[in-house]
Amino acid sequence: MKKYFNMVLACAFFSAFFAHFALALESQGPKMVLEELKFDFGEVKEGESVSHTFRVFNQGDQPLEIRKVKPG
């Protein structure tokens, strides 16, 4: 009975340890979140200038660096 109890205790310990380790790996680093992924300007006349601001949020636990932006 004592062997069974020790084995169950060891399994519970290792399960808790590895679950905590996996969760810790997920939350490391920057995480970029956009308020909206695309924006439709609709019909734009030739030569007309249009602009739109995309709001970018960092929901990670480290600084987010945006190094390159490419319009599509």
Residue frames relative to the residue before (quaternion, step in Angstrom):
aa qw qx qy qz dx dy dz
M 1.0000 0.0000 0.0000 0.0000 0.00 0.00 0.00
K 0.6407 0.5271 -0.3242 0.4545 3.58 1.02 -0.81
K 0.6227 0.5323 -0.3402 0.4616 3.63 1.03 -0.75
Y 0.6500 0.5217 -0.3087 0.4582 3.57 0.96 -0.90
F 0.6534 0.5123 -0.3037 0.4673 3.60 0.93 -0.88
N 0.6641 0.5005 -0.3025 0.4659 3.60 0.93 -0.90
M 0.6496 0.5118 -0.3193 0.4627 3.58 1.01 -0.80
V 0.6514 0.4998 -0.3134 0.4772 3.61 0.96 -0.82
L 0.6453 0.5188 -0.3122 0.4659 3.58 0.98 -0.83
A 0.6592 0.5013 -0.3064 0.4693 3.59 0.95 -0.85
C 0.6442 0.5138 -0.3215 0.4666 3.62 0.97 -0.81
A 0.6525 0.5079 -0.3153 0.4657 3.58 0.95 -0.84
F 0.6461 0.5237 -0.3178 0.4552 3.58 0.96 -0.84
F 0.7031 0.4617 -0.2771 0.4644 3.59 0.81 -0.99
S 0.6174 0.5351 -0.3472 0.4603 3.60 1.05 -0.68
A 0.6720 0.4853 -0.2940 0.4759 3.57 0.91 -0.89
F 0.6442 0.5325 -0.3188 0.4470 3.59 0.98 -0.84
F 0.7248 0.4345 -0.2568 0.4689 3.60 0.78 -1.00
A 0.6046 0.5353 -0.3641 0.4641 3.61 1.07 -0.57
H 0.6493 0.4990 -0.3114 0.4822 3.60 0.97 -0.84
F 0.6437 0.5261 -0.3147 0.4580 3.60 0.97 -0.85
A 0.6648 0.4983 -0.3022 0.4673 3.62 0.93 -0.87
L 0.6586 0.4965 -0.3106 0.4725 3.60 0.96 -0.78
A 0.6344 0.5330 -0.3284 0.4534 3.57 1.04 -0.76
L 0.6493 0.5126 -0.3224 0.4601 3.61 1.00 -0.74
E 0.6376 0.5527 -0.3291 0.4239 3.60 1.00 -0.73
S 0.7615 0.4249 -0.2182 0.4381 3.59 0.88 -0.86
Q 0.5450 0.6273 -0.4115 0.3742 3.61 1.19 0.09
G 0.7594 0.3788 -0.2919 0.4411 3.53 -1.09 0.78
P 0.6338 -0.5218 0.4016 0.4060 3.54 -1.33 0.11
K 0.0969 -0.7727 0.6237 0.0674 3.56 -1.22 0.50
M 0.2147 -0.8035 0.5474 0.0934 3.55 -0.38 1.28
V 0.0166 -0.7770 0.6287 -0.0269 3.56 -0.89 1.01
L 0.2036 -0.7805 0.5836 0.0931 3.56 -0.86 1.02
E 0.5145 -0.6418 0.4795 0.3056 3.55 -1.04 0.83
E 0.7725 -0.0175 0.0228 0.6343 3.58 1.11 -0.75
L 0.4190 -0.7380 0.4785 0.2256 3.60 -1.02 0.77
K 0.8045 0.0414 -0.0255 0.5919 3.59 1.12 -0.54
F 0.1602 -0.7654 0.6171 0.0875 3.53 -1.30 0.41
D 0.2191 -0.7768 0.5801 0.1100 3.57 -0.87 0.96
F 0.3046 -0.7699 0.5381 0.1579 3.57 -0.63 1.15
G 0.4270 -0.6827 0.4835 0.3432 3.56 1.18 -0.32
E 0.7458 -0.3375 0.2823 0.5002 3.55 -1.07 -0.72
V 0.0665 -0.7937 0.6046 -0.0062 3.57 -0.79 1.09
K 0.4138 -0.7060 0.5201 0.2447 3.57 -0.87 0.97
E 0.5983 -0.5796 0.4213 0.3585 3.52 -1.12 0.71
G 0.7991 0.2629 -0.2241 0.4920 3.56 -0.92 0.96
E 0.5582 0.5999 -0.3925 0.4178 3.59 1.25 -0.26
S 0.3159 -0.7470 0.5582 0.1750 3.57 -1.00 0.85
V 0.0189 -0.7925 0.6092 -0.0210 3.57 -0.86 0.99
S 0.0225 -0.7921 0.6096 0.0219 3.56 -1.18 0.48
H 0.0539 -0.7663 0.6397 0.0275 3.52 -1.30 0.43
T 0.2768 -0.7571 0.5702 0.1584 3.57 -1.03 0.77
F 0.1946 -0.7523 0.6209 0.1035 3.53 -0.83 1.04
R 0.2857 -0.7602 0.5616 0.1587 3.58 -0.77 1.04
V 0.1207 -0.7942 0.5954 0.0119 3.54 -0.77 1.15
F 0.1017 -0.7978 0.5939 0.0218 3.56 -0.88 0.99
N 0.2712 -0.7234 0.6095 0.1778 3.54 -1.16 0.62
Q 0.0526 -0.8128 0.5802 -0.0001 3.57 -0.48 1.20
G 0.4878 0.6474 -0.4351 0.3920 3.57 1.24 0.45
D 0.5448 -0.6298 0.4520 0.3199 3.51 -1.32 -0.10
Q 0.6922 0.3528 -0.2805 0.5637 3.59 1.29 0.39
P 0.6557 -0.5305 0.3496 0.4078 3.61 -1.16 0.45
L 0.3121 -0.7306 0.5836 0.1683 3.55 -1.10 0.82
E 0.1031 -0.7862 0.6082 0.0376 3.58 -0.81 1.03
I 0.1524 -0.7578 0.6292 0.0813 3.57 -0.78 1.06
R 0.1363 -0.8519 0.5050 0.0269 3.55 -0.30 1.28
K 0.8125 0.0745 -0.0146 0.5780 3.58 1.10 -0.58
V 0.0804 -0.7756 0.6255 0.0274 3.57 -0.94 0.92
K 0.0551 -0.8070 0.5878 -0.0157 3.55 -0.83 1.01
P 0.3246 -0.7530 0.5319 0.2116 3.62 -0.52 1.09
G 0.2500 -0.7742 0.5656 0.1349 3.56 -1.07 0.69
